[in-house]
Each structure stands twice: as C-alpha cells, then as structure tokens.
C-alpha cells in the first residue's frame, strides 16, 4: 500500500496503480485476524480517497470504482479471516484430542525397564498425524521385560482402533501370563475377535528375562535387528513364520517361541516395514544393515534419532508408510546411578507424529 501511494504521488494518475491498494486488506485476510483485516481495509480506503482527491479522480468514475473495489475486497477479507479463524480453532481442538488419543494408545515407554534402556521413534506417513497403524509397548513384568511392536494392515481410524485392541490385550496379558506364549495367545484371540475379512496385524513379541534369556514370537513381521558388542549384525528369524494376528487362531495355529542371542553389550532394534521398505528416488530399499553403525551413540534416544533422520534423508521426502522403531539396550548397573524411570516420548514426524 505504501509503495502504491509513493508511486502514485510521484508519477500521478497516469500510472493507474491505485486499485492495487486493495492488495493490503486482501493479504491481511489471509494471515491476520478479522479485526486487523478491517483496520487495514479502513486504512486502504483512506489512502484511496486521499490519492483520489489529489489526482482528481472523483471527477470521473475511476475514483469511485477504486473505492468500491477496496471496500469489496475488505469485506471479502474480513469474511475470509473469520472463516479461517474458526477453522483454526477447530483444528487446534482436534489436535489436542489427537494428542490425548496418542497418549492413550501409544503411551510414552519408560526410558529404563528392568536391565534395559528403551528408546522409541514413530514417524507417521500422514502429514500432521501423530498416530496410525503401527503400535509398540514395553512392559516390565515379574517374568522380565516384555515388548511388542506391530503393524496393522490398512490405514485410517479402523487401523487405529485395531491397534488399540491389540495393545490393550498385550498390556493386560504381559502382567498376567507366566509365559510369552500365553501372552501371544491372549493377543491373538483379541485380534481374532476384532478383525474380519482380510484384515490382520503383523507383530513381534519379545521377552528379556532377568537371566538375560531373550525369547521372541514372530507373527509374520520383519525380523528384528541385533547389533552385537563385537560389531556383528543379525536378523534372527523364527524356525517357521506364523500367520499374522487375526488369521492364525482361525486355523488353529500359533507362533513358535525361539531364543535369540541378545546379551549385555548388545542392542535389539524392533521396527515396522515402513523402515525397511522405504525407497529412495531410484527405488532402492533402505539399507538397515549398513546403517547399523548409526546406533553407536551412547544415548539410545540420540542413536535412534540419528537413524530416523538418515531414513528421512534416504527417502528425500515424506514416508509412504508409518515407520516405528523401538531400541533396547542393556544398562550398565556399575556405571549408572539408580533413578526413577523417565518416559520416552516418540519422535514427532517431519511433516508426521
């Protein structure tokens, strides 16, 4: 508005820029409140009237047309600002509800559980979303630390509801059942009652006992990665893959537990297929084995964040699927003071959760 006024004052009415003063209230309606838009509009009308008098435009129709244009744009800008503010208020309310739902569904995991450090990262494929079809949980029970990570087939609210059912069953069974097989059967029954048609959930359940014995149950999920203290990287697979949750109990099948070489000094990374199936511009999958060295950071959460950032750089853009990662690392009781466990909040998505 100032530029238009200066140019008009220097070169006169022959330039014909006076109607451009309407850009002031137009842009104010896009970014400001309705009050600010009205004030800018009133100022624009005053500028047009002043310049119109100086240029003698009110002796013709041009002056009145310019004033009418500014008034019309100002009214439209005020209406747009009011509508935008209402939608922003609704969006803020929805986001607050979504954050509550996130804490109910994907509660912050403890930074230490039993003899383990835990760190978690969740990146949603949906912009501005915090939760989706991936799930995880860490429970310290009398039998040891029990963990689940899974991926619900499908997206949207239906996937979130399924994840809530699976997590609820696991959280209850992890404290009640004496064996990991019992936990798996409870979760499988809950999923079987909830899912129908071709819906299913792939998952890995793990139990790290106080005796440093690690047992896994794999329900059609990508195998976890074990990074040993000597630098070796393993992806332990079950003797026979079981059907995903929601399918196996119908056929009378259940997952077979198997032991994993995971001891002090090692790291166990559980993840969903949104990590390993992430592609770069040339269609190449994310090389998780080659990126295992990124987990060498002394801080588990920092190490996991470095891996997440590398995953995002690999795709050079938003992920096409949710990506959840859960890192377990043995604590050193001799070098760490005992403290109350702090919850670990999942990393927010870039452009996700």
C-alpha positions in Angstrom: 0.0 0.0 0.0 2.9 2.4 0.8 4.6 1.6 -2.5 1.5 2.2 -4.5 0.9 5.6 -2.6 4.5 6.7 -3.3 4.5 5.7 -7.0 1.1 7.4 -7.4 2.3 10.5 -5.7 5.5 10.7 -7.8 4.1 9.9 -11.2 0.4 10.9 -10.8 -2.7 9.2 -12.0 -1.3 8.2 -15.4 0.4 5.1 -13.8 -3.0 3.6 -12.8 -1.8 1.7 -9.8 -4.5 3.0 -7.4 -6.7 -0.2 -7.4 -3.6 -2.2 -6.2 -4.2 -0.7 -2.7 -6.8 -3.4 -2.4 -3.9 -5.9 -2.0 -3.4 -4.7 1.6 -6.7 -6.0 3.0 -6.6 -9.0 0.7 -3.3 -10.2 2.2 -4.4 -9.2 5.7 -7.4 -11.5 5.4 -5.0 -14.4 4.6 -2.7 -14.1 7.6 -4.3 -11.8 10.2 -7.4 -11.6 12.4 -10.7 -10.1 11.1 -10.0 -7.0 13.3 -6.6 -6.5 11.7 -8.1 -7.0 8.2 -10.8 -4.4 8.9 -8.2 -1.9 10.2 -6.1 -2.5 7.1 -9.2 -2.1 4.9 -10.1 1.2 6.5 -6.6 2.4 6.0 -6.7 1.3 2.4 -10.0 3.2 1.8 -8.4 6.3 3.4 -5.4 6.0 1.1 -7.5 5.6 -2.0 -9.7 8.5 -1.0 -6.7 10.8 -0.3 -4.9 9.9 -3.6 -8.2 10.1 -5.5 -8.7 13.7 -4.2 -5.1 14.6 -5.1 -5.3 13.1 -8.6 -8.8 14.5 -9.2 -10.3 11.0 -9.8 -13.6 11.7 -8.2 -14.5 14.0 -11.0 -14.8 10.7 -13.0 -16.0 7.2 -12.3 -12.5 5.9 -11.8 -12.2 7.2 -8.2 -15.5 5.7 -7.1 -14.6 2.4 -8.8 -11.3 2.2 -6.9 -13.0 3.0 -3.6 -15.7 0.4 -4.3 -13.0 -2.2 -5.2 -11.2 -1.7 -1.9 -14.4 -1.9 0.1 -15.4 -5.1 -1.6 -12.0 -6.7 -1.1 -12.0 -5.6 2.6 -15.5 -7.2 3.2 -14.3 -10.4 1.5 -11.1 -10.3 3.5 -13.0 -9.9 6.8 -15.3 -12.9 5.9 -12.3 -15.0 4.9 -10.4 -14.1 8.2 -13.4 -15.0 10.3 -13.8 -18.4 8.5 -10.1 -19.1 8.8 -10.0 -18.3 12.5 -13.0 -20.7 13.1 -11.3 -23.5 11.2 -8.0 -22.9 13.0 -9.8 -23.1 16.4 -11.5 -26.4 15.3 -8.1 -27.8 14.1 -6.5 -26.8 17.4 -9.3 -28.7 19.2 -8.9 -31.7 17.0 -5.1 -31.7 17.5 -5.5 -31.6 21.3 -7.9 -34.6 21.1 -5.4 -36.4 18.9 -2.6 -35.8 21.4 -4.7 -37.3 24.2 -5.5 -40.3 21.9 -1.9 -40.7 21.2 -1.0 -40.9 24.9 -3.8 -43.4 25.5 -2.8 -45.6 22.5 0.9 -45.1 22.2 1.9 -44.2 25.8 5.5 -43.0 26.4 7.6 -46.0 27.1 9.9 -46.0 30.1 13.5 -44.9 29.4 14.6 -47.9 31.6 12.8 -51.1 32.1 14.5 -53.9 34.2 18.1 -54.2 33.0 17.3 -52.4 29.7 17.3 -48.9 28.3 14.5 -48.2 25.9 14.1 -45.6 23.1 11.2 -45.2 20.6 10.6 -43.3 17.4 7.4 -43.0 15.5 7.1 -41.3 12.1 3.7 -41.2 10.5 3.3 -41.2 6.8 0.3 -38.8 7.1 1.2 -35.1 7.4 0.4 -33.7 10.8 -0.6 -37.1 12.1 0.8 -38.5 15.4 -0.7 -42.0 15.4 -1.5 -44.5 12.7 -1.5 -48.3 12.2 1.9 -49.0 13.9 2.0 -50.0 17.5 4.6 -50.6 20.3 4.7 -51.1 24.0 7.3 -52.0 26.7 6.1 -53.7 30.0 8.3 -54.6 32.9 6.7 -57.7 34.5 7.7 -60.3 37.0 8.8 -62.6 34.2 11.0 -59.9 32.7 10.7 -57.1 30.2 8.0 -57.9 27.6 7.8 -55.9 24.4 5.6 -55.8 21.3 5.8 -54.0 18.0 3.3 -54.4 15.2 1.9 -53.1 12.0 -1.9 -53.1 11.3 -2.9 -53.8 7.7 -4.7 -50.8 6.4 -4.8 -47.1 7.4 -7.2 -44.6 8.9 -9.3 -44.8 12.0 -10.1 -48.5 11.6 -6.3 -49.3 11.8 -6.1 -47.1 14.9 -9.0 -49.0 16.6 -7.3 -52.3 15.8 -4.0 -51.1 17.2 -5.9 -50.1 20.4 -7.4 -53.6 20.8 -4.0 -55.3 20.3 -2.2 -53.0 22.7 -4.9 -53.4 25.3 -4.7 -57.1 25.2 -0.9 -57.1 25.4 -0.7 -54.7 28.3 -3.1 -56.9 30.3 -1.6 -60.2 29.3 2.0 -59.1 29.8 1.4 -58.8 33.6 -0.9 -61.8 34.0 0.6 -64.6 31.8 3.5 -66.6 33.1 4.9 -67.4 29.6 5.4 -65.4 26.4 3.4 -68.0 24.6 0.4 -67.2 26.9 0.8 -63.5 26.1 0.8 -64.2 22.4 -2.3 -66.4 22.6 -4.2 -63.7 24.5 -3.3 -61.1 22.0 -4.1 -63.4 19.1 -7.5 -64.2 20.5 -8.3 -60.5 20.9 -7.2 -59.7 17.4 -9.2 -62.7 16.0 -12.4 -61.4 17.7 -11.9 -57.9 16.4 -10.6 -58.4 12.8 -12.7 -59.7 10.0 -12.2 -60.3 6.3 -8.7 -59.9 5.1 -7.6 -57.6 8.0 -4.6 -58.6 10.0 -1.7 -57.4 12.2 1.9 -58.4 11.9 3.8 -58.3 15.2 6.9 -59.4 17.1 6.7 -60.1 20.8 9.9 -60.3 22.9 10.7 -61.3 26.5 14.0 -60.5 28.1 14.2 -62.3 31.4 16.3 -61.3 34.4 18.6 -64.2 33.5 19.4 -62.5 30.2 17.5 -65.0 28.2 15.6 -63.4 25.2 12.7 -65.1 23.6 10.7 -64.0 20.5 7.4 -64.7 18.9 7.0 -63.6 15.3 3.6 -63.2 13.7 4.6 -62.6 10.1 6.6 -59.5 11.0 10.1 -58.4 9.7 12.8 -59.9 11.9 14.4 -57.5 14.5 18.0 -56.5 14.2 20.5 -57.5 16.9 23.7 -55.4 16.9 26.3 -57.3 19.0 29.0 -55.6 21.0 31.7 -57.0 18.6 30.0 -55.3 15.6 28.1 -58.3 14.2 24.6 -57.7 12.9 22.0 -60.4 13.0 18.4 -60.6 11.9 17.1 -63.6 13.8 14.2 -65.4 12.0 11.9 -68.0 13.5 12.1 -71.6 12.6 8.6 -71.2 11.0 6.8 -68.0 10.4 3.4 -67.9 12.0 0.4 -66.2 10.4 -0.3 -62.6 11.4 -2.5 -61.8 14.3 -6.2 -62.2 13.3 -5.5 -65.1 11.0 -3.6 -67.8 13.0 -6.2 -68.7 15.6 -8.9 -69.4 13.0 -6.6 -72.1 11.6 -5.6 -73.4 15.0 -2.0 -72.2 14.6 0.1 -70.2 17.0 3.6 -68.8 16.8 6.6 -70.9 18.0 8.9 -69.2 20.5 12.6 -69.2 19.8 15.6 -67.9 21.6 17.8 -65.0 20.4 21.4 -64.3 21.2 20.9 -60.9 22.9 23.0 -60.2 26.0 24.8 -57.4 27.8 26.5 -55.0 25.5 24.2 -55.8 22.6 21.3 -53.8 21.1 18.0 -55.0 19.9 16.1 -52.9 17.3 12.5 -53.8 16.6 10.9 -51.9 13.7 8.0 -52.0 11.2 8.2 -52.5 7.5 7.9 -48.7 7.0 11.6 -48.7 7.7 13.0 -51.4 5.5 10.6 -50.8 2.7 11.3 -47.0 2.4 12.7 -46.3 -1.0 14.9 -43.6 -2.4 14.5 -41.8 -5.7 16.0 -44.8 -7.6 13.6 -47.2 -5.9 16.2 -48.8 -3.6 15.1 -50.0 -0.2 16.6 -48.5 3.0 19.8 -50.5 3.8 19.2 -51.1 7.5 22.1 -53.5 7.9 24.6 -51.0 6.5 23.2 -48.2 8.7 23.5 -50.2 12.0 26.6 -48.2 12.9 24.4 -45.1 13.5 23.2 -46.8 16.7 26.7 -46.4 18.3 25.7 -43.2 20.0 25.9 -43.5 23.8 22.4 -42.1 24.2 19.8 -44.6 23.0 17.3 -41.9 22.1 20.0 -39.9 20.2 21.1 -43.0 18.4 17.6 -43.8 17.3 17.0 -40.2 16.2 20.1 -40.4 14.1 18.8 -43.5 12.4 15.4 -41.8 11.9 17.0 -38.7 10.3 19.0 -41.0 8.0 15.8 -42.8 7.0 14.2 -39.5 6.0 17.2 -38.4 4.1 17.1 -41.7 2.2 13.6 -41.1 1.0 14.3 -37.4 0.3 10.7 -36.6 1.2 7.7 -37.9 3.2 7.5 -41.6 4.0 4.9 -43.6 2.2 4.2 -45.8 5.3 4.3 -45.3 9.0 7.7 -46.2 10.5 8.1 -47.2 14.1 11.3 -48.2 15.8 12.0 -49.5 19.3 15.5 -49.8 20.5 16.5 -51.9 23.6 20.0 -51.6 25.1 21.4 -53.2 28.2 22.1 -50.8 31.0 25.4 -50.9 32.9 24.5 -51.0 36.5 28.0 -50.4 37.7 28.4 -47.1 35.8 24.8 -45.7 36.1 23.2 -44.3 39.2 19.8 -45.7 40.1 17.0 -43.3 39.3 13.3 -43.2 38.7 12.5 -44.2 35.1 11.6 -41.4 32.8 9.1 -41.9 29.9 10.4 -41.7 26.4 8.1 -39.7 24.1 8.1 -40.9 20.4 9.9 -38.5 18.0 7.5 -36.3 16.1 7.1 -36.8 12.4 8.6 -34.4 9.9 5.8 -33.1 8.0 4.3 -36.7 10.9 3.9 -37.8 14.6 
